[in-house]
Amino acid sequence: MSAYKLIYFESRGVAELARLVFKQAGQKFEDVRVPQDQWPNVKEEQPMKSLPVLEIDGRKYCQSAAIVRYLGRKFGLMGSDEEEGLVIDELLEMFSEMMNKHIVKIYMDQDDTKKMELLKAFKEDSLPVYMNLIEKRLEENRKKNGEDGFYVGSSVTLGDLTIYNYMFAICTFMGNFGLDPLEGRVAISGLVTKVEQPPNIAKWIKERPVTDH
Ligand SMILES: N[C@@H](CCC(=O)N[C@@H](CS)C(=O)NCC(=O)O)C(=O)O
């Protein structure tokens, strides 16, 4: 049995999805959270001088997207065929684009009035494109698997964990500005609630450190 260590900062950031995959899989891992004042020393030991880093039996691997995909495959959470895997990959890229092209830029803006304007524009113009496709995929899977369906197939996959993780982050951020990205999105809201229910995930959501991002 491999020994896993996930090294990141004291935040959810780009490591939380990997933590959720470990929890859903019921796989033990060491959740190392580096305090900012220790970062200069720890940085020198990391292959890319950045985090997250996943250590498997002492060997270090980088890049959050590669790490979650590896863990998804390892623990059987990438769907039951190549097409389900493609739909999950499509979703991961959508959220990556949403974060990098929109959310991170808005987050970095120092001017709160400007931030509010950018967030409103994001909610009206760009967000619906992503949300519409997510709802379309949910409807496709509902037709195939009925009400028991998740994002793909009829059990939790990396797709469901991805939606839960990013919607939690985006709702938290936009909620600070009185905006709800899930407004009118009944199917996606329903999925988010459903992902919170399995015992391992419910326990983790309750016990994980509360952080701003
Ligand atoms: N593409 C990389 C980005 C890694 C990255 O930029 N990590 C940031 C934290 S989110 C970091 O280590 N910052 C500290 C530093 O660069 O000194 C990934 O997704 O893993």
PDBQT file of the ligand as one rigid body, heavy atoms in Angstrom, charges set to zero:
ROOT
HETATM    1  N1  LIG A 301       0.210  25.221 -12.131  1.00  0.00    +0.000 N 
HETATM    2  C1  LIG A 301       0.586  24.943 -10.772  1.00  0.00    +0.000 C 
HETATM    3  C2  LIG A 301       0.639  26.260 -10.007  1.00  0.00    +0.000 C 
HETATM    4  C3  LIG A 301       1.440  26.136  -8.745  1.00  0.00    +0.000 C 
HETATM    5  C4  LIG A 301       1.476  27.457  -8.001  1.00  0.00    +0.000 C 
HETATM    6  O1  LIG A 301       1.622  28.542  -8.596  1.00  0.00    +0.000 OA
HETATM    7  N2  LIG A 301       1.327  27.378  -6.680  1.00  0.00    +0.000 N 
HETATM    8  C5  LIG A 301       1.307  28.561  -5.838  1.00  0.00    +0.000 C 
HETATM    9  C6  LIG A 301       0.175  28.435  -4.813  1.00  0.00    +0.000 C 
HETATM   10  S1  LIG A 301      -1.417  28.256  -5.567  1.00  0.00    +0.000 SA
HETATM   11  C7  LIG A 301       2.619  28.656  -5.070  1.00  0.00    +0.000 C 
HETATM   12  O2  LIG A 301       3.267  27.669  -4.782  1.00  0.00    +0.000 OA
HETATM   13  N3  LIG A 301       2.982  29.892  -4.689  1.00  0.00    +0.000 N 
HETATM   14  C8  LIG A 301       4.133  30.166  -3.843  1.00  0.00    +0.000 C 
HETATM   15  C9  LIG A 301       5.320  30.659  -4.589  1.00  0.00    +0.000 C 
HETATM   16  O3  LIG A 301       5.302  30.657  -5.828  1.00  0.00    +0.000 OA
HETATM   17  O4  LIG A 301       6.292  31.044  -3.926  1.00  0.00    +0.000 OA
HETATM   18  C10 LIG A 301      -0.422  23.978 -10.126  1.00  0.00    +0.000 C 
HETATM   19  O5  LIG A 301      -1.612  24.053 -10.456  1.00  0.00    +0.000 OA
HETATM   20  O6  LIG A 301       0.005  23.135  -9.326  1.00  0.00    +0.000 OA
ENDROOT
TORSDOF 0
